[in-house]
Amino acid sequence: MLRTPFEFYVGYIFMILFLAMYVFSFGKLKINRVFIFILTLVSLLSFLNVFWGNNSIFLLFKQSGGFLINGVVYYLLIRVNKNDINKLFCVYLKLAFIIAMIGIFQELSFLIGFKYGYDYSYFIPKFSNVGTALGMLRVTSILPEPSHFGAAMAPAMFVSVLNIIKKESNFLSRKASFLIIISILLSFSLVSYTGIVIALILIMFNNKKITLIVACVIMLFVFIRFAYLYLPDIRIRVDDTVSVITENAPLGKGNLSTFAFCSNAMVAYKSFLNNPLFGSGIGSHSLSYNRYIAEFIGPNPDPNLTISLCVEDAGSLFFRLISETGLLGLFLFFYFIIRFYVSKSKNEHVWIISNSIVCLFVMNLIRMGNYFYCGFIFFIWAYYFTGKSIVNAINSNIKNKLNIVRK
């Protein structure tokens, strides 16, 4: 079922309070002009789609309003902290460690039968236990699903994997890194495990040491093979998805995760073909889904088939971008990643922050399509400021060298 046109999240209360305090303290809001220009451009194109019948004015306002408040609040939060991304990233890692510890406590509570220690539905809205694997609970911590838990932990996951492989303590102690990885493994989530694979690949391609590359390759092989062979839920999802993609099985015959992924992919592609340059407008994927899904499952689908899974966020940021923003959105997002990427050769400390956020971006492109979930906009701004800090540092060094030469 589709949700109402506007949803008020608890986080918005804190955002509004923060804005009020900021205006009271500084007198006026300072907003990044490029951000406002891009948001205005995309919103205007989306508004045109309302007239063309591809979008809804309510869905447009819901998304553009969300972008505006999230974008402004997180931008000002960073500015108030004097662009100190290192400080804010450390705060995030502390929170991520707490969430990981709650996840481990959740698993232990399940194993000893302490329901109130693992079932948090009595105080967390929309919380649900999603089953077991290998006789253990699929950990979600305080998040609704294991996949959401994995996405929220993505940057911390990258740092933890790096510390374990290199036997170092970057941002986190090695003990904390091990505990975070354990909590992620206990999610038994294909999305979370994909994040570990992404982290290993990023580390491997950013290092020149042969021993480290070989270690990453071995870990990749062992980890992927173990997950596929010994975790039935993951094996079923992989096999069903491959069968649907290769057209060896109909769309509606696989598991629900496969159906959600493949159906949204098909709808997004159809929407893209009809509106390749600018998409159908932000917030429109749910309308596109209802418009095109019958073409892929037929007019009389199996009544037991759930056909409304992840229709609002397309189940993937990549699918949502091609559906709602077309080539323009894809270009802007990938240009942004490349433009502000920090390589290890420029600054290893900042490289860790930058690549941990890239890990989050890739995971969201694959699975999470919500623009605002778990502070996604904050990490976009953090990525921007880390890249900009390196450019400013390089320019400053060049100016200093030129001044020395002139003297």
Summary of the structure (lengths in Angstrom):
residues: 407
radius of gyration: 22.2
end to end distance: 70.5
largest distance: 81.1
contacts: 1318
relative contact order: 0.11
helix: 70%
strand: 1%
